[in-house]
């Protein structure tokens, strides 16, 4: 996996935090994809791991570790997906 010259130039100008934020944004499961990806353990773990990078880069190792543990739970099947937050709730007109 290699970056082209233009991409290398852009990424060298970005801080580690900016790169981590960009990656975390890309890995975030959007509300429109939630149903499709709620059981996707890889997607869930990636979301947790990329957010852990942001916490670690912001000198918040405890928060980073919480997300790392969540990612591990997704990968080792000790975490089960939560039900949809809108199921069971009446929609208001």
N, C-alpha and C positions, 0 to 999 in steps of 0.2 A: 504494500500500500504506500504509494508515494504521492506527495503533493506537487502540483505544478509550481513554477517559479513565482507566479502571481500570488498563489495561496501562501507560499512560504513567506513572501514579503509581508503580507497582511498579518499572518500569525506571529511573526517576530515582532511586530509593532504592538501586539496585544499583551496585556499582563496575564499571568497565570490565572488570576481570578476571572478576568474577562473571558478567557478561553474556557474555564470551567463553567461559567454561567452560560456561555453559548452552547456547550455540550449538554448541560442540564436542561436547558430550554428545548433542545432537540429531543431529549429522552423523556420529557414530561408527557404523561398520558393525558390527552385533552379530554374534556367532558364528552365530546362527540365520539371519541374512541374508547371510552371507559368500558362499555358493555363488551366490545370486541376484544379488549386486552386485559380485562379484570382477572382472567385465569392464566394469562401468559406470564409465567414465572420469570422468564428472561427479561421481558419488558419491565416488570415490576422491580426486579433486582437492579436493572440498569438505572431506573429512575431514582432508586434509593442511593446507589453508589455515586452517581453524578452529583446528587445533592450533598452527599457526605464530603465530596471534594471542596465544595463551596464553604461548608462549615469549617473544615480543616484549614483552608486558606485564610479564613477569617479568625483564626486562633480560637476556635470553639471545638476542641477535641471531643468533649463529652457529647455534643450534638452530632458530630461526625460519627462517633462510635455507635450511637443509637441507630443511625441510618445504615451503617455497615451491618449491624446485627439484624436489622429488618431485611436487608438484602440476603443475608445468610439464611434467614427464615424462609424467604421465598424459594431459595435454591435447594434447601434441604427439606422442604415441604412441611415445616413446622408452623408456617403461617398459612391461613386459609383466607381467600378473598372475602371481603365484607359484602353484604348485600347492597344493592343499589340504594343510594340515599333517598331516592324519590319513591321507591316502592313502599306501599302501605300508607302513603301520605295522600290526603285528598288534595287535588289541585284546585286552587281558587280561580274563579272566573275572571 
